[in-house]
Amino acid sequence: MNRRAARTLLCAITLVITSSPSLLAQAAQDASFDIVLRGGRVLDGTGNPWFRADVGIREGRIAAVGDLSNATGDRVIELAGRYIVPGFIDIHSHADGGLDAEGDPGSDGARRRAAPNLVSQGVTTVVINQDGGGPWPIADQRARLESRGHGPNAALMVGHNTIRAMALGDDVMRPSTLAEVARMTEMVEQGMAEGAYGLSAGLEYFPGIWSETSELFPLVEAAGRGGGIYIVHERSSGMTPMWFWPSRDDPGPPTMIETILEDIEVAERTGVTTVATHIKARGSDFWGAGRALVDLIERARARGVPIWADQYPYNTTGSDGNTVLLPRWIFPGGGPGGGPAAQRPAIDYAAALGEALADPDRGEQVRLDIEHEIGRRGGPENLVIMDHPDENLVGKTVAELAAEWDAFPVDVAIRLQLEGDRARPGGARVRGFSLSEIDVEEFSAHPWLVTASDAGIALPGDGPVHARFYGTFPRKIKRYAMDLGILSVESAVRSMTSLPAQLLGLRDRGMIREGNVADIAVLDLDELQDNATFFEPHQYPSGVDYVLVAGTFVVDDGELTWALPGAVLTPNAGGAPNAGGTTGC
């Protein structure tokens, strides 16, 4: 039989089989798989209600979804009604450093690359190089990650702050020139060609603070030409940016409202999918503004603007975890962009504060700035002492100490430094709860909102981290869907599966569908719970029983396997079931 006749016969056989659902169903029932997940309830990631089905996995992909009661498998897991969901896609992750950790199998570095705090939540893909950061070039980072192996998949972004610093050199505290924009555009194009999924920006951070909107247009357009998206950290998350001090900076800094308007402008002008990342309304003077931000986004979307947002489901931020109520400018090396550098000779912060207070004019400025920072971090009743040399203070709020000491909140902040740890700015570790649950719930309800962690990789022996490192995804489902009913469980799952897959263009992930990569989690919704707290954050969630990355277990019957099956994903590398060609039928 010649090749043409063989192809004709193959097509005829295929046509007969595919035209008969009963034959297909029988074939699936009688098939053999590597893994069979039997007796589950499938939440397929689309937002549709669950349905009863078995899932068969073969060679790292979902080979069958349906009645597989007669099928065999190298391993068959009876789920007894537990929920089969797509693996979660974390569209804003700081897993970069952990995935890049050095070390042979069994080492601390290899355990870190397994990303235990993330996969234990059901996360199977992380999108890294966020807030404008990340190494350069993308090709080198990609090669390094591929050579070392890691637990979840990784998708890479080009960092705006990284390429801006390279294009402008040491002189970054200014708008860029046309030549510098052209150089940055070339770098975005290079990064996209090397496998990036788009451009990330951190416009509240160095050196993005000094970029103008006009600088962003050609860079975002370049990312869009490569099929990429734009994920942007706000210029401000409330009434003022994190670098603003009223005693030092001119009035009228950007607000979160102006940030969202800029994001909409960039998305509308470029036509590129834009994600306003970790959307929030920070500061007690800005609470309730979530509704206004939602209205801006929904009006823009109604006229076709590709604007989206992501959110972590907590009322406290990452920087809130190391709140320093004192202005940085009083400390040696401090400045508008942040506190002292990471590596610096020991500083007596109490002495620096005492020196500033000894000058009447400077002392008045210090008090003005402390009052501003107390409000920006949620007010005195929402500032909690997490660590202090006097253990009797731990767990109390600034408001409680003010009442106990018969003092104003500003004086409490001063006393914490003067009587606290002289080697720590602020004298104590303080966490501010700078967000209102009203706004957190407002954002959570909308179908254009993606769930994301904004978290890195942690091991139980690490220092304090945000609870979102261990709890983001179970918390969104349990608290905001199951307990509060802000959205349905189906919608919550969609916000962390098919929605981010759609935005990124991941055609073979994010849904339980035959032919898709077997990135899967199995949840026991009766047991699902985020267990991480802010005093004890290193606690894995409950109710995430199995997690597979490309058909390999990274969580097996509730236990971490420390496997490293993750891939570095690249756009257009497969995805469509017939990406390698067609049968010619």
FENNORBEL-V445829 format. One record per backbone hydrogen bond with DSSP energy under -1.0 kcal/mol. CO is the residue of the C=O (numbers start at 1). NH is the residue of the N-H. If there is no record, write none. Layout:
co=CO nh=NH
co=CO nh=NH
This chain:
co=2 nh=6
co=3 nh=7
co=4 nh=8
co=5 nh=9
co=6 nh=10
co=7 nh=11
co=8 nh=12
co=9 nh=13
co=10 nh=14
co=11 nh=15
co=12 nh=16
co=13 nh=17
co=14 nh=18
co=15 nh=19
co=17 nh=20
co=20 nh=24
co=21 nh=25
co=22 nh=26
co=23 nh=27
co=24 nh=28
co=25 nh=29
co=26 nh=30
co=31 nh=72
co=33 nh=74
co=34 nh=75
co=35 nh=57
co=36 nh=77
co=37 nh=55
co=38 nh=79
co=39 nh=81
co=40 nh=53
co=41 nh=84
co=42 nh=51
co=44 nh=512
co=51 nh=42
co=53 nh=40
co=54 nh=66
co=55 nh=37
co=56 nh=63
co=56 nh=64
co=57 nh=34
co=57 nh=35
co=58 nh=61
co=60 nh=518
co=61 nh=58
co=62 nh=515
co=64 nh=56
co=66 nh=54
co=68 nh=71
co=72 nh=33
co=75 nh=36
co=77 nh=38
co=79 nh=82
co=82 nh=41
co=83 nh=523
co=84 nh=43
co=85 nh=521
co=88 nh=124
co=88 nh=125
co=90 nh=127
co=92 nh=454
co=95 nh=99
co=96 nh=100
co=98 nh=101
co=104 nh=107
co=107 nh=111
co=108 nh=112
co=109 nh=113
co=110 nh=114
co=112 nh=115
co=113 nh=151
co=115 nh=118
co=115 nh=119
co=116 nh=120
co=118 nh=121
co=118 nh=123
co=119 nh=122
co=122 nh=88
co=124 nh=153
co=125 nh=90
co=126 nh=155
co=127 nh=93
co=130 nh=133
co=132 nh=162
co=137 nh=141
co=138 nh=142
co=139 nh=143
co=140 nh=144
co=141 nh=145
co=142 nh=146
co=143 nh=147
co=144 nh=148
co=145 nh=149
co=150 nh=566
co=153 nh=126
co=154 nh=569
co=155 nh=128
co=156 nh=197
co=158 nh=200
co=159 nh=163
co=160 nh=164
co=161 nh=165
co=162 nh=166
co=163 nh=167
co=164 nh=168
co=165 nh=169
co=168 nh=171
co=170 nh=172
co=172 nh=174
co=177 nh=181
co=178 nh=182
co=179 nh=183
co=180 nh=184
co=181 nh=185
co=182 nh=186
co=183 nh=187
co=184 nh=188
co=185 nh=189
co=186 nh=190
co=187 nh=191
co=188 nh=192
co=189 nh=193
co=190 nh=194
co=191 nh=196
co=192 nh=195
co=197 nh=229
co=198 nh=158
co=199 nh=231
co=200 nh=160
co=201 nh=233
co=202 nh=205
co=205 nh=209
co=207 nh=210
co=208 nh=211
co=212 nh=215
co=213 nh=217
co=216 nh=220
co=217 nh=221
co=218 nh=222
co=219 nh=223
co=220 nh=224
co=221 nh=225
co=222 nh=226
co=223 nh=228
co=224 nh=227
co=229 nh=199
co=230 nh=275
co=231 nh=201
co=232 nh=277
co=233 nh=203
co=237 nh=282
co=238 nh=256
co=241 nh=244
co=245 nh=248
co=245 nh=249
co=255 nh=259
co=256 nh=260
co=257 nh=261
co=258 nh=262
co=259 nh=263
co=260 nh=264
co=261 nh=265
co=262 nh=266
co=263 nh=267
co=264 nh=268
co=265 nh=269
co=266 nh=270
co=267 nh=271
co=273 nh=230
co=274 nh=308
co=275 nh=232
co=275 nh=277
co=276 nh=310
co=283 nh=286
co=286 nh=289
co=289 nh=293
co=290 nh=294
co=291 nh=295
co=292 nh=296
co=293 nh=297
co=294 nh=298
co=295 nh=299
co=296 nh=300
co=297 nh=301
co=298 nh=302
co=300 nh=305
co=301 nh=304
co=305 nh=307
co=306 nh=274
co=308 nh=276
co=309 nh=450
co=310 nh=279
co=311 nh=452
co=312 nh=314
co=315 nh=435
co=318 nh=321
co=319 nh=322
co=320 nh=323
co=320 nh=432
co=327 nh=330
co=328 nh=331
co=331 nh=334
co=335 nh=338
co=338 nh=335
co=347 nh=349
co=348 nh=352
co=349 nh=353
co=350 nh=354
co=351 nh=355
co=352 nh=356
co=353 nh=357
co=354 nh=358
co=359 nh=363
co=360 nh=364
co=361 nh=365
co=362 nh=366
co=363 nh=367
co=364 nh=368
co=365 nh=369
co=366 nh=370
co=367 nh=371
co=368 nh=372
co=369 nh=373
co=370 nh=374
co=371 nh=375
co=372 nh=376
co=373 nh=377
co=374 nh=379
co=375 nh=284
co=375 nh=378
co=379 nh=382
co=380 nh=383
co=380 nh=399
co=382 nh=433
co=383 nh=398
co=384 nh=431
co=385 nh=395
co=387 nh=429
co=390 nh=393
co=393 nh=396
co=396 nh=385
co=397 nh=401
co=398 nh=402
co=399 nh=403
co=400 nh=404
co=401 nh=405
co=402 nh=407
co=408 nh=412
co=409 nh=413
co=410 nh=414
co=411 nh=415
co=412 nh=416
co=413 nh=417
co=414 nh=418
co=415 nh=419
co=421 nh=424
co=422 nh=349
co=424 nh=427
co=427 nh=421
co=429 nh=386
co=429 nh=387
co=430 nh=323
co=431 nh=384
co=434 nh=283
co=436 nh=440
co=437 nh=441
co=438 nh=442
co=439 nh=443
co=440 nh=444
co=441 nh=445
co=443 nh=446
co=446 nh=449
co=448 nh=309
co=450 nh=311
co=455 nh=94
co=459 nh=462
co=466 nh=469
co=467 nh=470
co=467 nh=471
co=468 nh=472
co=471 nh=475
co=472 nh=476
co=473 nh=477
co=474 nh=478
co=475 nh=479
co=475 nh=480
co=477 nh=482
co=478 nh=483
co=479 nh=484
co=480 nh=486
co=480 nh=487
co=488 nh=492
co=489 nh=493
co=490 nh=494
co=491 nh=495
co=493 nh=496
co=494 nh=497
co=494 nh=499
co=495 nh=451
co=496 nh=89
co=497 nh=501
co=498 nh=502
co=499 nh=503
co=500 nh=504
co=501 nh=505
co=501 nh=506
co=505 nh=507
co=508 nh=517
co=511 nh=513
co=513 nh=516
co=516 nh=62
co=517 nh=519
co=518 nh=551
co=519 nh=87
co=520 nh=548
co=521 nh=85
co=522 nh=545
co=522 nh=546
co=523 nh=83
co=524 nh=527
co=524 nh=528
co=529 nh=542
co=536 nh=533
co=537 nh=539
co=542 nh=529
co=543 nh=524
co=545 nh=558
co=546 nh=522
co=547 nh=554
co=547 nh=555
co=548 nh=520
co=549 nh=552
co=552 nh=549
co=554 nh=561
co=555 nh=547
co=556 nh=559
co=559 nh=556
co=567 nh=154
co=570 nh=573
co=572 nh=574
co=576 nh=579
co=578 nh=581
